[in-house]
């Protein structure tokens, strides 16, 4: 029972590089979310999706893009990485739209140097 | 701007102690308050509270919400070393952008020593 799987677990990027953080869930959840967690700060919502083909911006979407071609996968793309994007990124999914009992992935620690 | 404030920021207790973690919030159109436990990596869901005065309980953990005072507490009795974690409080409210905005506090780091 895998739940929410994120890859990679950690990555170092140079300024200006691009990368995609992968997220997959096997619970057939329609709702998926990407959060970032900065040291000493709460989680902030980057993007969310209410189903395959539907995505929308959260609180801090600038510098990121997402796609949702299938129910299972919700990749997060960073274009032109900046030091301000150094953070831990969490993907989550839930059955309901209320974030109730959201299941989180193990996180991706990203450092931009 | 929506705000969630947790206290204390960190806490060290001995096994067997009882702890109370606090969460206060200022949110427009409050819908629910959520508690999560975050160990080394992913947060795991503990409780969702929507109504004042109704205690939610799970084993040694319990939580209650006071919507008048905009406050919630998370109690852990007979603490164990496995309770060591960061406890996150989050408040959910509909956002004008059309999504359910969840505002997280910065967490309370609990360390339980033998």
Interface residues (C-beta under 8 A of the other chain):
Chain A: X4 X40 X41 X42 X43 X44 X45 X48 X56 X57 X58 X59 X90 X97 X98 X99 X100 X101 X102 X103 X104 X105 X106 X107
Chain B: X4 X31 X32 X34 X41 X42 X43 X44 X45 X48 X88 X90 X92 X97 X98 X99 X100 X101 X102 X103 X104 X105 X106 X107
